[in-house]
Amino acid sequence: MRLLAILIVLLIQTSLVLGQTSLKEIDLENGDFHVGFKHYLTTDSTRTYKRIYDWNNKSIPRPIPISIWYPSGKTSDNTEPMNVLDYMEILKEEEEWEYLPNDQILNWFYYPNNLANQNHLGEQTTAQYGIRPAEGTFPVVVYAPSYQASSIENFALCEYLASHGYVVISSPSRGAENRFFEGGTPKDLETQARDIEFLIKEVRKLPYVETDHIATMGFSFGGLSNVLSQMRNENIMAIVSLDGSIKYQYDTLKKSPFFNVDKVDVPFIHMAQKNIPEQVMAEDKIDPELNTKFEFYDSLTNSKAYQLKFRNMTHSYFSTLGVLFQSRDERQDKSDSEIMESYRLVSQYALNFLDAFLKNDPAALKFLNNDPSQNGIAKDVLDYQTKEPKEKGFGFNDFNELAAKQGYNDLYTLYQSLVKKHPALELSEGKLNNLGLQLVFNPKTSVSGIKILLLATTLYPNSSNLFDSLAEAYLFLGDTDKAILSFQKSLDLNPQNQNAIDRLGHLRK
């Protein structure tokens, strides 16, 4: 609970310093695509939910409001770009205050109702509602919002990614039974992880997505849930953490039955807030270890990992709504221009990370691996470090993938070359036997199964069982002569092999 209190303090700093920001001044450089947007409501019928402000005892299928940003080839003459108020109306819906008058939004939800924030509501965005998707298919980013936050909390970043050729899908951060979390518990973590997995299933329905190129991106608590999702879902190819709670609440993740840090074997980037000043730590009762301790990052061994600390950013400003609407904390917040510059850099690093590992873009990988000064970034803006994964062992599955690529031809030559590179490689008798028979009994791959079993009998020439399997494979293909020879070889090696005795007796009749 103490960590939860820390995170809430980080999220809702309340010093009333008027912000001077705008989407135009954030100045994200959009890509070649126009940005389409759609929002709709669906349900997860496997879970139940209660709308607590309806004040009844009715349970309904879990509602999942979904926001999707996507690349579009051209704008519609009849569709005006959305403004910020359009997004805030989605916030109303997701907070289950659909009928709240728009002039009450700033009074009702989190942010000061001042002139600057009222002006933000009228700002124009780059998204157009419902326009046609661009031709082709695009990688996917599943965005997980912060603690109890809206799907649209980072709309500028989502638009930016869509303009550069990504489909971004998000749903609000909600508790298991109703709108509210329990308090950042393992149950809350599991609930949001299941919502992320629901979004992966939902986005696969779209004809313009690359279903084998999926990343997750999470802010704050969402940056804890998206790691859990990857631990149990190998479809996720990369993880982006926007000051994610993976740094602050790692112990919560450890309580999940699915926890296994060795499963995190995909590229990972964590972009963190600056060091919290001593005055703030003392007054807000924040553990000083939060500035230095990052157990999850230190534990990663199978992932190419990056860690960036932005010296001009506090936690709230890793979201669009935070940059635009959040009150500044006089004790620690930097100037609006410095905050907007850092938000822009966070967006650029997120894009280059995704381009490097979802699009295999060498220029993006170079940007990512550069020292920030090589990318024209001043040394007092961010701290940077990276780590390489340990060398991955080469196992049976890796061998089979290479063997399949070459049509299961020249297998012994392949085996010899691999053993030179990977001396610890072991092709066990049992696995070869299983693979060979699996392939043989599939009519489309029967010949490949024979080749695997021939390799197996070469590597294990004294195995009666392998020759018995090879004989069964020949028999399945109707080659009686070779089946007899192989059954006899099996019987020579093991005179007690009753299957070979029976088969030979039948075949020789």
C-alpha positions in Angstrom: 0.0 0.0 0.0 2.9 2.3 0.6 4.0 2.0 -3.0 0.5 2.7 -4.1 0.5 5.9 -2.1 3.8 6.8 -3.7 2.4 6.3 -7.2 -0.8 8.3 -6.5 1.4 11.1 -5.2 3.4 11.0 -8.3 0.3 11.1 -10.5 -1.7 13.9 -8.8 0.7 16.6 -7.8 -1.5 19.5 -6.9 0.6 22.7 -6.8 -1.4 25.2 -8.8 1.2 26.5 -11.2 -0.4 27.5 -14.5 0.9 25.5 -17.5 1.7 27.1 -20.9 1.5 24.2 -23.2 -0.2 23.1 -26.4 -0.2 20.3 -28.9 1.4 22.6 -31.4 4.2 23.4 -29.0 4.8 19.8 -28.2 5.6 19.6 -31.9 5.6 15.9 -32.7 6.7 15.4 -36.3 4.1 13.2 -37.8 4.9 10.6 -40.5 3.7 10.0 -44.0 0.2 8.8 -43.0 -2.9 10.6 -42.1 -4.4 9.4 -38.8 -7.7 7.6 -38.6 -9.4 7.0 -35.3 -12.4 4.9 -34.1 -13.9 4.2 -30.8 -16.5 1.6 -29.9 -17.8 -0.6 -27.1 -17.6 -4.3 -27.0 -17.8 -6.9 -24.2 -15.9 -9.8 -22.8 -18.6 -12.3 -22.1 -16.2 -14.5 -20.0 -16.2 -11.9 -17.2 -18.9 -10.0 -15.3 -19.0 -6.4 -14.2 -21.1 -3.8 -12.3 -21.6 -0.2 -13.2 -21.6 1.1 -9.6 -23.1 4.5 -10.4 -26.2 2.8 -11.8 -27.0 1.9 -8.2 -28.4 -1.6 -8.8 -27.3 -5.1 -8.3 -27.2 -6.1 -11.9 -24.1 -7.9 -13.3 -23.4 -7.5 -17.0 -20.7 -8.9 -19.4 -17.5 -6.9 -18.9 -17.7 -3.8 -21.1 -14.5 -3.0 -23.0 -14.4 0.4 -24.6 -11.9 0.4 -27.4 -9.9 3.2 -29.0 -8.0 2.5 -32.2 -5.6 4.8 -34.1 -4.5 3.7 -37.5 -2.7 4.9 -40.7 -4.8 6.3 -43.4 -3.9 7.1 -47.0 -5.9 10.3 -47.3 -8.3 12.5 -45.4 -12.0 12.8 -46.0 -13.3 16.0 -47.4 -16.3 15.7 -45.1 -14.4 14.8 -41.9 -12.9 17.5 -39.7 -9.9 16.7 -37.5 -10.9 15.8 -33.9 -10.3 18.3 -31.1 -9.3 17.5 -27.5 -12.8 17.8 -26.3 -13.8 14.9 -28.5 -11.2 12.8 -26.6 -12.5 14.1 -23.3 -16.0 12.9 -24.2 -14.5 9.4 -24.4 -13.1 10.0 -21.0 -16.6 10.7 -19.7 -17.9 7.5 -21.2 -15.1 5.4 -19.7 -15.6 7.0 -16.3 -19.3 6.0 -16.6 -20.5 9.7 -16.6 -21.8 9.6 -20.2 -24.4 12.3 -19.6 -22.2 14.8 -17.8 -22.3 18.2 -19.5 -19.1 19.0 -21.3 -18.7 22.3 -19.4 -18.3 20.2 -16.2 -15.5 17.9 -17.5 -12.7 20.0 -15.9 -14.6 20.3 -12.7 -15.3 16.6 -12.5 -12.1 14.8 -13.7 -8.7 15.4 -12.2 -7.6 18.7 -13.8 -8.0 22.3 -12.8 -10.8 24.3 -14.5 -8.7 27.2 -15.5 -8.5 29.3 -18.7 -5.4 27.4 -20.0 -7.1 24.0 -19.6 -10.4 25.3 -21.1 -8.3 26.5 -24.2 -6.8 23.0 -24.5 -10.3 21.5 -25.0 -10.6 23.4 -28.3 -7.2 22.4 -29.6 -7.2 20.5 -32.9 -5.6 17.1 -33.1 -4.2 15.2 -36.1 -6.8 12.4 -36.0 -9.9 12.1 -38.1 -12.8 9.9 -37.0 -13.7 7.0 -39.2 -11.7 7.7 -42.3 -10.6 4.8 -44.4 -7.5 2.8 -43.4 -4.4 3.0 -45.7 -3.7 0.1 -48.1 -1.5 -2.6 -46.7 -0.9 -4.1 -43.2 0.8 -2.5 -40.2 2.4 -3.6 -36.9 0.4 -3.3 -33.7 1.0 -1.4 -30.5 -1.3 -2.4 -27.5 -1.4 0.6 -25.2 -2.0 0.0 -21.5 -3.1 3.1 -19.6 -2.0 4.1 -16.1 -3.9 3.5 -12.8 -7.6 3.6 -13.6 -6.9 5.9 -16.6 -8.7 6.3 -19.9 -7.8 4.7 -23.2 -7.1 8.2 -24.6 -4.7 9.5 -21.9 -1.8 9.4 -24.4 -3.6 10.4 -27.6 -0.9 12.5 -29.0 1.7 9.7 -28.8 -0.9 7.3 -30.2 -1.6 9.6 -33.2 2.2 10.1 -33.7 2.8 6.3 -33.9 -0.2 5.8 -36.3 1.1 8.5 -38.6 4.4 6.5 -38.8 2.6 3.3 -39.8 1.3 1.6 -36.6 -2.1 0.5 -35.5 -2.5 1.5 -31.8 -5.3 -0.1 -29.7 -6.2 0.7 -26.1 -8.9 0.3 -23.5 -9.4 1.9 -20.1 -7.7 0.6 -17.0 -10.5 -0.8 -14.9 -10.9 -3.1 -11.9 -12.1 -6.7 -12.0 -15.6 -6.1 -10.7 -16.2 -2.4 -11.5 -14.6 0.9 -12.5 -12.1 0.9 -9.6 -9.0 -1.0 -8.8 -8.5 -2.5 -5.4 -5.3 -0.5 -4.9 -2.7 -1.8 -7.3 -3.0 -5.4 -6.1 -2.1 -8.6 -7.9 -5.8 -8.9 -8.8 -5.7 -5.5 -10.5 -2.6 -6.6 -12.3 -4.2 -9.7 -13.6 -7.3 -7.9 -14.6 -5.4 -5.4 -16.8 -3.2 -8.1 -18.3 -6.4 -10.0 -19.3 -7.7 -6.8 -20.9 -4.4 -6.4 -22.9 -4.8 -10.0 -24.1 -8.4 -9.3 -25.0 -7.2 -6.3 -27.2 -4.7 -8.6 -28.9 -7.6 -10.9 -29.9 -9.7 -7.9 -30.9 -7.1 -6.3 -33.1 -6.5 -9.5 -35.0 -9.9 -9.1 -36.5 -8.7 -6.0 -38.5 -7.7 -6.7 -42.1 -4.9 -4.1 -42.0 -2.8 -5.4 -39.1 0.3 -7.6 -39.1 -0.7 -10.1 -36.5 2.8 -11.4 -36.0 4.2 -7.9 -35.2 2.8 -6.9 -31.9 4.3 -4.7 -29.1 2.9 -3.5 -25.8 3.3 0.0 -24.4 2.3 0.9 -20.9 2.3 4.0 -18.7 2.6 3.7 -14.9 0.5 0.7 -13.7 0.0 -0.2 -17.4 3.8 -0.6 -17.6 3.5 -3.4 -15.0 0.6 -5.2 -16.6 2.1 -5.3 -20.1 5.2 -7.1 -18.8 2.9 -9.8 -17.2 1.1 -10.1 -20.6 4.4 -10.7 -22.4 5.5 -13.3 -19.8 2.6 -15.5 -20.9 2.1 -14.5 -24.5 4.8 -15.1 -27.0 3.0 -13.1 -29.6 4.3 -9.9 -28.0 7.6 -9.0 -29.7 8.7 -5.9 -27.7 7.8 -3.9 -24.6 7.8 -0.1 -24.1 7.6 1.1 -20.5 6.6 4.8 -19.9 7.9 5.2 -16.4 6.1 1.9 -15.8 5.4 0.5 -12.4 7.6 -2.4 -13.3 10.2 -0.2 -11.5 8.0 0.7 -8.5 5.9 -2.4 -7.9 8.0 -5.3 -9.0 7.0 -7.3 -5.9 3.4 -7.2 -7.1 4.4 -8.9 -10.3 6.3 -11.5 -8.4 3.1 -12.6 -6.7 1.5 -13.6 -10.0 1.5 -17.4 -10.7 2.7 -16.5 -14.2 5.8 -14.6 -13.0 8.9 -15.8 -14.7 11.5 -13.1 -15.6 13.3 -15.6 -17.9 10.2 -15.4 -20.1 11.1 -11.8 -20.9 13.2 -12.5 -23.9 12.1 -9.7 -26.2 13.5 -6.1 -26.5 12.5 -3.9 -23.6 12.8 -0.1 -23.1 12.1 1.8 -19.9 11.9 5.6 -20.0 11.9 6.9 -16.4 11.2 10.1 -14.6 14.1 12.2 -13.2 15.4 11.7 -9.7 12.9 12.8 -7.1 14.3 15.7 -5.0 15.0 15.1 -1.3 12.5 17.7 -0.2 9.7 15.9 -2.1 10.8 12.5 -0.8 10.7 13.8 2.8 7.4 15.7 2.6 5.6 13.0 0.6 7.1 10.1 2.4 8.7 8.5 -0.7 11.3 5.7 -0.4 14.6 7.1 -1.6 15.4 3.7 -3.2 12.9 4.6 -6.0 15.6 6.9 -7.5 18.2 4.1 -7.8 16.6 0.7 -7.4 15.4 -1.1 -10.5 15.3 -4.8 -9.7 13.5 -5.9 -12.8 15.9 -4.3 -15.2 18.9 -5.7 -13.3 17.3 -9.2 -13.4 16.9 -9.2 -17.2 19.2 -11.7 -18.8 17.4 -12.7 -22.0 16.4 -9.3 -23.3 18.1 -6.5 -25.2 17.2 -3.7 -22.7 17.4 0.0 -22.6 17.0 2.4 -19.7 16.6 6.1 -20.1 16.1 8.7 -17.3 14.7 12.0 -18.4 16.0 14.7 -16.1 13.2 17.2 -16.9 10.3 14.8 -16.5 8.2 13.9 -13.5 5.8 10.9 -13.6 2.6 12.6 -14.8 4.2 14.0 -18.0 4.6 10.7 -19.7 1.0 11.1 -20.9 -0.6 13.7 -23.2 -3.2 14.6 -20.7 -0.5 15.1 -18.1 1.5 17.5 -20.2 -1.5 19.5 -21.2 -3.7 19.6 -18.1 -1.7 18.5 -15.1 -0.9 21.1 -12.4 2.8 21.7 -12.0 4.6 21.0 -8.7 6.7 24.0 -7.8 9.1 21.8 -5.7 10.4 19.8 -8.6 8.7 20.4 -12.0 10.8 21.9 -14.8 9.5 24.6 -17.2 6.8 23.8 -19.7 9.2 24.0 -22.6 11.5 21.5 -21.0 8.6 19.2 -20.2 7.4 19.3 -23.8 10.8 18.8 -25.2 11.2 15.7 -23.0 7.8 14.4 -24.0 8.8 14.8 -27.7 12.0 12.8 -27.0 10.1 10.1 -25.2 7.9 9.8 -28.3 10.9 9.7 -30.7 12.6 7.0 -28.6 9.4 4.9 -28.5 9.0 5.2 -32.3 12.6 4.3 -33.0 12.4 1.4 -30.6 9.3 0.0 -32.4 10.8 0.7 -35.8 14.0 -1.2 -34.9 12.3 -4.3 -33.5 9.0 -4.5 -35.3 10.1 -3.2 -38.7 13.8 -4.2 -38.6 14.8 -0.6 -39.5 18.6 -0.3 -39.3 18.5 3.5 -39.0 16.2 3.3 -36.1 18.4 0.7 -34.4 21.4 3.0 -34.9 19.5 5.9 -33.3 18.5 3.6 -30.4 22.1 2.4 -29.8 23.7 5.8 -30.1 24.8 7.8 -27.1 22.1 10.5 -26.9 24.7 13.2 -27.7 25.2 11.4 -31.1 21.5 12.1 -31.7 21.9 15.8 -31.0 20.5 15.5 -27.4 22.1 17.7 -24.8 23.8 15.8 -22.0 21.7 17.4 -19.2 18.4 16.1 -20.8 18.6 12.4 -20.2 20.8 9.5 -18.9 21.2 6.4 -21.0 22.2 2.8 -20.5 21.7 -0.4 -22.3 22.5 -4.1 -21.8 22.8 -7.1 -24.1 21.1 -10.5 -23.5 23.2 -13.4 -22.6 24.0 -15.7 -25.5 21.0 -17.9 -26.1 21.5 -21.6 -26.0 20.9 -23.5 -29.2 18.5 -26.4 -28.7 16.4 -29.0 -30.4 13.7 -26.6 -31.5 16.3 -24.3 -33.1 17.8 -27.3 -35.0 14.3 -28.4 -36.2 13.5 -24.8 -37.5 16.8 -24.8 -39.6 16.1 -28.4 -40.8 12.6 -27.4 -41.9 14.0 -24.4 -43.8 16.2 -26.7 -45.9 13.5 -29.2 -46.5 15.0 -31.7 -44.1 17.8 -32.4 -46.6 21.5 -33.0 -45.8 20.6 -33.4 -42.1 23.8 -35.0 -41.0 25.8 -32.2 -42.6 23.6 -29.6 -40.9 24.1 -31.4 -37.5 27.9 -31.5 -37.9 28.1 -27.8 -38.7 25.8 -26.9 -35.7 27.8 -29.0 -33.3 31.0 -27.0 -34.2 29.2 -23.7 -33.4 27.2 -25.1 -30.4 29.2 -27.9 -28.8 26.5 -28.3 -26.1 23.8 -29.1 -28.7 22.1 -32.4 -28.0 19.6 -34.1 -30.3 18.2 -36.6 -28.0 17.0 -40.0 -29.2 13.5 -39.5 -27.8 13.0 -36.1 -29.4 14.2 -37.3 -32.8 12.0 -40.3 -32.6 8.9 -38.2 -31.7 9.6 -35.6 -34.4 10.2 -38.2 -37.0 6.9 -40.0 -36.3 5.0 -36.8 -36.1 6.2 -35.9 -39.6 5.7 -39.4 -41.0 2.1 -39.7 -40.0 1.2 -36.3 -41.6 0.8 -37.2 -45.3 2.2 -33.8 -46.3 5.5 -34.3 -44.5 6.0 -38.1 -44.5 9.2 -38.1 -46.5 10.7 -35.5 -44.1 9.9 -37.8 -41.2 11.8 -40.6 -42.9 14.8 -38.3 -43.2 14.7 -37.4 -39.5 14.5 -41.1 -38.5 17.5 -41.9 -40.8 19.5 -39.1 -39.1 18.4 -40.6 -35.7 19.6 -44.1 -36.6 22.9 -42.6 -37.8 23.4 -40.8 -34.5 22.1 -43.7 -32.4 23.0 -46.9 -34.4 22.4 -49.2 -31.5 18.9 -48.1 -30.8 16.4 -50.9 -31.4 13.5 -48.5 -30.8 14.6 -46.1 -33.5 14.9 -48.8 -36.1 11.5 -50.1 -35.0 10.1 -46.6 -35.6 11.8 -46.3 -39.0 10.3 -49.7 -40.0 6.8 -48.5 -38.9 7.4 -45.3 -41.0 8.3 -47.3 -44.1 5.3 -49.6 -43.5 3.0 -46.6 -43.3 4.4 -45.4 -46.7 3.9 -48.8 -48.2 7.6 -49.7 -48.6 7.4 -53.3 -47.4 11.0 -54.3 -48.3 12.6 -51.4 -46.3 10.2 -52.0 -43.5 11.3 -55.7 -43.2 15.0 -54.7 -43.3 14.5 -52.1 -40.5 12.4 -54.4 -38.3 15.1 -57.1 -38.7 17.8 -54.6 -37.6 15.6 -53.6 -34.6 15.3 -57.3 -33.7 19.0 -57.9 -34.1 19.6 -55.2 -31.6 16.9 -56.4 -29.2 15.8 -60.0 -29.7 13.0 -59.3 -27.1 11.3 -56.7 -29.3 7.8 -58.3 -29.6 6.5 -55.6 -32.0 9.3 -56.5 -34.5 8.7 -60.2 -34.1 5.0 -59.8 -34.7 5.4 -57.4 -37.7 8.1 -59.6 -39.4 5.9 -62.7 -38.9 3.0 -61.0 -40.6 5.0 -59.4 -43.4 6.9 -62.5 -44.3 3.7 -64.5 -44.7 
